[in-house]
Amino acid sequence: MTSIAIALSRPRINRLYKLRGKQLLYPEGIVHLNDTAVKLLTLCDGTRRIIEIKDIVFDEYGFDMSINQDINDSFLQFYNNKWII
């Protein structure tokens, strides 16, 4: 998936995964998440595009190139791990 396609997608958590507090549960185990991952995954409800999710985060924390890159990296990891679809 290209970065443009990712930015325009409306991600939601894969139905095989359940977000519970700071843990992402799935049939084979548990992933312990940091606060940033929880915030991003909570916003992945299938209604918001990634660029809209990023705007929410920037409104809360301010825009910074390193934050922007961290968010991009996080979403790539989420897609690669199939946590979001």
Buried (B, 14 or more C-beta within 10 A) or exposed (E): EEEEEBBEBBBBBBEEBEBEEEBBBBEEEEBEBEEBBBBBBEBBEEEBBBEEBBEEBBEEEEEEEEBEEBBBEBBEEBBEEEBBB
